[in-house]
Amino acid sequence: MQRVFVAGHRGMVGSALCRQLAGRGDVELVTAGRAELDLLDQRAVHAFLADQAIDQVYLAAAKVGGIHANNTYPADFIYENLVIEANLIHGAHATGIQKLLFLGSSCIYPRLAEQPMREDALLTGPLEATNEPYAIAKIAGIKLCESYNRQHGRDYRSVMPTNLYGPGDNFHPENSHVIPAMLRRFHEAKERGSSEVVVWGTGKPMREFLHVDDMAAASVFVMELAHAVYAANTQPMLSHINVGTGRDCTIAELAQTVARVVGFEGELTFDTSKPDGTPRKLLDVSRLAAMGWAASIGLEDGLAGTYRWFLEQADGVRL
C-alpha cells in the first residue's frame, strides 16, 4: 500500500487526481487543507511529510489564474508558486520520499516557440509577458526536480499540461481562465436574454484545451512508468513531458462551441482592446503518445460536462 499525498487536493487538478486515485486498492490517499497545512511554511511542510510517512507526492498545489489575474498580481504569482514548490520538492527529499510528480504549465515555453511546442523548446526564447512571473516559477519547479534527480538520485518527474478545464474550475468573472469565464458569461447572457456576448481579444489566437480528468489520468500514467521508460523518453537537463490533446482551435471557435453548449443564440462580438496573449499554444505530445497514452475526452463533450457541473454546483462554485 502506497501512501500518496496530493498537494492541492481541493483545486481543479488536485481533486481530479483524487478521483483518479480514490478507487485504487494499492493507494492510501493523504490530503491536507490550508487549515491543516500551510504550504508556504517550510517547517510545517517538512514536519507533515515526515509525520505522514509519505511514499509519493503529486504536486498539484499552485496559485493560478488567467491573463487578468497574472497581470494584476505578478508578485503573488511568482512568490507563492516558488515557495510552494521549493517547500514540497525539498521537503520530499529531506524526508526520504523517492517519487514526486510536479505539474507545470505550457506557458513555460517561449511566446513565439515553433508550433507545436516540443519539450526542448524550453528556455530558447522570451516568454509571454502577461504571465512571465508565473512561467518563471514553473520553470524553476522543473529545474528543482531535475537538480534533485542529478545530485541526489531522486525520481522527481514533471508534466507540462496544456490549458486545462473541467469540474472544480474557478468561475470568477475576472480572475478565471478562458473556458470557465466564457461558460459563465454565456450562461448569464442566456439567463438575461442578452442579444450579444463580448469576448476578450480578437478571437484569432489558437489554444489547446485538455479536460482535467484526462490530465489526472496522464499524471498517474507518467508517475507509474518504469524509471527506465521515463528516462528513455526524457533527456539529461530536460526531464519533463508535455500533456495535451495535440489539437487546437481559435478563441472564436471556442466561443462558438461554448455558445452551442450553453444554448446561447445571440451574437458574438470581440473587444480588441483586450490582450490576446500568446498567438498560439499547441503542445507536441508525441513523446507521451509513443509511451502509450492519449486524451479521450473531446472538447465539446468536456465543455458540456463542465457546464452541467457548473449548473449543479452553482451555490458552491467559486464565483
N, C-alpha and C positions, 0 to 999 in steps of 0.2 A: 504494500500500500504506500503510495507516494503522497506526501503532504505538500499540496500545491497552493502557493499564495498568489492570488490575483490582486495586484495593487491597482486600485481604481475600479473596484467591482461595481460601483453604483453608476459609473459612466456608461455611455453607449457601448463602447468596445468591451469594457470590463464585464458588463452584465451579459453580453453575448458570449464571452469566454466562459462565464459561469454556467450559462445554459449548455454550452458545448461540453463542458467537463462534468456537469452535475450527475449525469446518468452513468458515469464510468465506475465500474466496480473496483478499479485499481487506483482510484484517486480520492483523497480526502481533501476537500476544499477548505482553504483558510482565507478569511476575509477580515477586514477591519475598516470601519467607517472613520470619519475625521474626528469624531468624539473619542474614539478609542486610540487612534494613531495619527499623529501629525507628521506627514511625510516630509515636511520642511525641517523637522527636528532630528538631527543626525543621531544623537544619543538614543532617542526614543525608537528610531527605526532599527538601529543595531540591536537594542535590547529586545525588541519584538521578534526579530528574525531568530535570534539566539533562543529565546524562551519558547518559541513555537516549533522548534526543530524542523524547519522548512527544508524540503528536498528540491523544489523547483519554484522559480518566480516568473510570473508573467507581468511585465512592467507596462501596464496599460494606463497608469495614472499620468495625467498631464493637464496643463491649462490650455484649453483650445478655444478657437473662435474663428469667425470669418474675417473678411477684409476690414470691415469697420472696427471690430474689436482689436485686431492686430495693429491697426493704425493708431487707435486711441490709447491702448495700454501696452506699448512696446516694452517698457521696463518690467512690467509684471510678467509678460510672456517669457522674456529671456531669463529673468531671475528665478521664477518659480520652477520652470522646466529644468534648468540647470541643477538646481538644488535637489529636486525630487529624484532625478536620475542619478546624480552623484551619490546621494544618500543610499539609494537602493542597490546600485551596482557595487559600490564599495562595501556596503553593509553585507551583501550576499557573499562577497569574497572574504570579508573579515570573520564571518560566522561559518565558513566552510561549505557554502552552497555551491555546487559544481555547475548547475544548469540554470540558465536565465534566458528569457526571450524579451528583447526590447522592441517596442513598437514605435517606429518613426513616422515619417510623412514624406510624400512625394515632393513637398516644397523644398527638400534638401538639394534638389538639382538646380543647375543654373537656369535663369529666366529664359534664355534662348537656347537651351540644350537641344541637340538634334533629336527629332522625334521618330519613333518612340524612344523614350529615355532609358538607356542601358545603365546598369549599376556602375559601370566605370566612368559615367559622366560626372560623378561626384567630384566637387572641387575643381572643375575645369572652366569655370566662368562665374560672372557676377550673379547673385541671387535676385529674386523678385523683391523690390524694395518694400512692398506693402507688408510682407511677412518675414523680412530678413532676420529680426531678432529670434523669432520662433524657430526658423530654419536653422540658425546657428546653434541653438540649444539642441536641436535634434541631431545635427551633425556631431556635436560633442558627445551625445549618447552613443552613437555608433563607434566613435573613436575610443570611448571608455571601454566598451565591450571588446573591441579589437585589442586594446592595450592590456587588459587583464588576461585575455587569452594568450597573448605573446609573452608577457612577463611571468604569469603565474599558472599557465596551463589550464585556465578555466574554459568552460564550454558555454560562452555567452554569445547568443545569436541575435541578429537584428533583422526585422522585416519592415519593408517600406510600403505601406498601403497607399493606394490612390485615394481619391476623395470618397469618404465613407458616408453612409446614411442608413437609417433604419430605426426600429423601435428604441426608445430611450434617448433620442436626439434632443438637442436644445432648440426649442422653437421660439426663442426670443426674437422680436421683430428687427432688432439692430445687430445683436451680437452673435447670431447664429450663422451657420454655413448656408450655402445657396439652396439646397433642397428643402430643409425644414422651413427656411424663410419663405420660399416660394409656396410651399404647401399651405402655410398659414395665411399668406397674403391672398392666394387664390380662394381659399376656403372663406375668409372673411368677406372678400368681394362677392362671392356667391351668396353668402348669407345676407349681405346688404342689398343685393340686387344691382350691384355696380355694373356699369356698361364697359369699363375697361380696368385693366391691371397694368401698373407701371413696373417694368423690370429694370434693375440697375444695369448700366453699361450699354454697349452697342448690340449685344446678343451674339457677337461674332466669335468670341473666344471659345475654344473647344476644351471640354472636360470629360474625364473618365470617371465613372461612379461605380462603387462596389458596395453591395449590401453587407451590413455589419456581421450577419450570420455567416456569410462566405468568408469574411475576414477572420472570424473566430476559428472556423474550420481550417483555414490555411495556416493560422498561427500554431494550432495544435499539430498539424501535419509537419511543419518545419521543426517544431520543438522535438518531435519524436523521430525525426530522421536519424539514422545511424550517423555517428560522428564522421565516418569516412565518406559517406554520401554527401553530407553537408559540406565538408571540407573540399570535396572534389568539385562542387558547384559554386564555391566562392574562391577568392584568391587571397594571398597574403596582402594585408593592408586594405582589403575590400570585402569585409565579412558581413555583407547584408544582401537580402534577396527582395526583389520587387514583388508586390502582391496587387493584382488588378484583374481586369477583365480582358485587357488587350483591345478594347473598343471604346471610342469616344463619340461625343455629339456636341453640337454647338449649344450655347446657352439658350438661344432662341428655340432650338428643337426641344431642349429640356422643358422650357416654359410651355410649349405646346403640349407636351406629354403630360405635364402636371395639370394643365387646364383640363385635359381629357379625363384624367383620373379623378379629379375633384368634381368635374361636371360643370365647370365654368364655361359659359358660352359667349362671353363678351370679347372685346378687342384687346390685343396686346400692344403696348407702346413701350419704347425703350428710352430711358433717361441717360443720354450720352454724356451728361456732366459728371456722372458717377464713374469711378475707376473700373476698368476691365480686369486688371491683374494680368497674370501671365497669359500670353496669346494662346498657348496650347500646352496641355499637360497630359501626355499619354505615356504610360509605362510599357517598357519592353518586358514582358512576362515569360519570355522563352525559357529562362532557367528553371523557373518553378514548373512550367508545363513539362519540361524534359524530365523532371523528377516525378511527375505523375499527378499533379494537382491542377484543377481548372475550376473557375467560378461556375455556379449552377443556377443562380437567381438572376433572371432577366430584369432590365431596368423598369419596364412598365409594371411587371408583376411585383417587383420590390417596392415601387412607389405606391402601388395600390395597398399593399400590406402595411406600409408605414402610415399611410393616410388612415387606414382602419384603426391602427393603434392610436393615432392622434385623437380620433373621434372617441374611442373607447376610454381613453385616459385623460380626457380634456381637463378634468379638475386637478390632475396631478402633474401634468407635463410642465416643463419649465417655460412659463410664459413671461 
